[in-house]
Amino acid sequence: MWYLFCEQTTEDRFKQNFKVIFSFLYCLRFQHIYSLTGKNIVNNFERGICVKIFVLHGSMFGHTEVLGNAIADGAKQVDGCEVIYKSVEEVEPDELKDAVGIIWGSSGIFGEPNPKMATFFSKLGQLWFTGALQGKVGGVFATTSTQHGGVENICRALQTPMQHHGMVLVSNAGPVNADRAQYGNPYGATAVIPVETSQEAPMNKPNDTEMQIAREYGKLVATAALKLHQ
């Protein structure tokens, strides 16, 4: 063996050392991804799943849940993403450790997120303390019942906890057209849903354009999460 080593040229030894170092760094890369996503990426590829995207709604009367459904549908269009759609009352904070992307949304109370969402945020202290959400991709959605009910302010308020957790926010960018000029929102997906005329009346829902923009936003956030963490 010593004879063979001595016969190697400097170039051969360099190539051999380079292969060893490259293999070591490649393994470190997967270890880093594992720490970010809380799961084994290799096993996920074997199962045909790359990353988890959580879409969470704090819906009081069902309107925000409908908008969230459109966002989840959009995220599902991205190959390699597993989309989990839940109410904030159903999800346990530790579940979010497995996420690569998180999109949460709420209706508004005087321009601020509703009590369900506020209660959910109060449960995330341990995740903040441990940095468990740092580097994850985030997006938000919101609904109000009037045109000037503070829907943009709700989005900004929903973004603030994400910034405290060190998440990467995705704006609701898209083609500049008439639909987005009227219904688009750079901070997230939004809808203005009038209050029903009576308790017996069917539930009002986001219009078709608001739903389409929400689907596009869900797909955008999921795509960004996949690109950032693959």
N, C-alpha and C positions, 0 to 999 in steps of 0.2 A: 504493500500500500504506500509506503514512504517513497519507493522508487517511482510509482505512478504519479504521486503528488509532485515530485521533483521534476518529472517530465512535462507537467502541465505548464503552459505558457502563462504569462501574466494576464493575457486576454481571457484565457480559459478560466482562470481563478476568479477574475472579475465577473464573468458571466455566471459562474456557479454561485458566487456570493450574492449577486443581484437577484437570482432566482429565490434564494433563501430569504432575503430581505423582503422581496415582493410578496412571497407567500405569507410571511409574518404580518405585513401590513394589511393584506387582504383579509386575514382572519380577524385582525383588530377592527376592520371596517364592519364586519358582520356583528362583532361583539358590540360595537357602538350602536348599530341599528337596533340590536336586541334591547339595549338599555333604553333607547328612545321609545320603542313601541311596546316593551314589556312582553314580547313573544319571540319565538324563533322564526325568523324570516324564511329559512330554508324549508321548514316544515309547512309554512303557509303556502309556499310555491308548490309543494307537492300536493297540497289540498286544493290548489287553484285559487287561493285567497292571499292577497298581499297585505292589505291594511284594513283596519276597522274605522268607519266613520260613524260617529254618534250624532244623531239629530234629535234634539230634546225640545219639547214644547212645554210652556207653562200656560196652558189654555184654561180660561175660567169657564167659558160657555160653549166651547167647541170651534169657534171661528179661527183661532190661531192654530189649532190642530189641523184644520183643513189646509192652511197655507204651508204648515210644516210637512204635510203629506207630499205636496208638490216638490218641496226641497229634497225630501228623501227619494222621491222618484227620479229626480235629476241626478242625484249622487249615484243611484243604482245603475245609471247608464255608463258609468266609468268601469271598464274592465279592471279587475284586480282589487275592487273595493267591496267590502262587506258592510252593509248599512244597517245600523241598529236604530230603530225609531221608537222613542219612549216618551212618556210624560216625565217631567222632573220629579214627580212624586214617586215614580216607579224605579228610578235609577239609583243605585248606590254609588257614592263618590268613588270608591275604589275601582269600579268598573271602568272609569275614565282613564285609568292608567294604561289600559290596553288600546286606547284610541290613538290614532295618528291625526285625525281631524275631528273637530267638535263644532257643531252648529246648534246654537240654542236661540230660542225665541219666546216672546211674551206679548200679551196684550198690555195696554197701558192704563194706568190710573193717574190722571192729571200729568201726563207726559213722562211718567216713570214706570219701570217694570212692575207688574202686579205682585201681590203678596206671595203667590206660589213661587215665583221666580226669586223673590227676595229671600224666602225661606231656604230655597235650594242653594243660593250663594252662601248663606250662613253656614252651610255644611262643608264647604270646601277649604276650610282653614288648614286641615292637616295636609291636603294636597299642595297648598301654597307653601307650607313650612318645609316640606320635603322636596319641593321643586318638581313634583311629579308631572305637571302639565307644561313645563318649559319646553319650547321648541315645537309643540303641537300646533297644527293649523286650525284657525278659528274663523267662524262666520256667524252672523246674527240675522234674525228676522223679527218683525214686529207688526202688530195690527192696532188700529184705532177705529172708533165709530164715526169720527168726523174728519173732514179734510185737514183741519188745523188742530187736531187733537194731540199733536206732539210726537208723531211717529218717528221723525228723525231724531228727536231727543231720546226716545226710547232705545233706538239703535245705539246711539252713543253711550247710553247708560249700560247697555248690555255688553258693549265692547270693553268698558273700563275694567271689569274683573279679569277679562282675558289678558289685558295688558299687565295687570298685577301678577298674573301667573306666568308671564313671559311667553305668551303664545304669539304666533305669527298671524296677523289679521289679513283676510282677503276682502278687498272691496268689491262691490257689485258692479264691475265694469262690463261693458257690452257695446254693441253697435249703437252709434248715435242715430236714432230714428224717432219718429213721432210717438211710438209706444213708450219708449224709455223717457222721452221728454215729459210725458204726462204721468207715467206710473213708476218710473225708475227711481232708485235711491242709491247713491254711491256707498252708503254705509251698510246696506244689507237689503234683503228682500222684504217688501212691505205691502200692506193692503189696507184700504179704508173700507170698512164693512158697516153699513148703517145698522142701527138698532132695529129689531123687528117691531112691527106695528102693534103686535100683541103677543102674549105668551103662547097663544095657539097657532100663530103664524109659523110657517116653515123657516128654518134658520137661514139667514142671509149668508152668502159665501163670497170669497174674493171673485172678481170677474176673471174672464178667460186670460186677459193680458197679464194681470197680476200673477196668476197661476203659472203662466208660461215663463215670465221673468224669474219667478221663484225656482222653477225647474232648471233654468239656465244657471242660476246662482248655485244651486246644489251641485250641479255638474262641475262648475268652475272651482268651487272649494275642494271637492273630492279630487279633481285633477291636480290642483296645486299640492294637496297633501300627498298624493301618490308620487308626484315628481320630486318633492322635497325629501321624501323618506325612502325611496326605492334604492 
